[in-house]
Amino acid sequence: MKRPIPEPLHPSARELPVPEGLASYPPVARWDDWEEYDAVAWPRKVKRRYRLIPTICFNCEAACGLK
């Protein structure tokens, strides 16, 4: 059974495309040049550019530098 799509909270969101589902990562074509806002600079919107590197490691305590 397919769940109904909920009505958006903000009226301007009605114009956005309906997502097909959740994704745990961005499209592979954008991994070489990923851009997002720096959370530390909040409330200022400071854009940072990254290269996304997929890993299978969950040992964040190792501090290897990969994020």
Secondary structure, 3 states (H helix, E strand, C coil): CCCCCCCCCCHHHHHCCCCCCCCCCCCHHHCCCEEEECHHHCCCCCEEEECCCCCCCCCHHHCCCCC
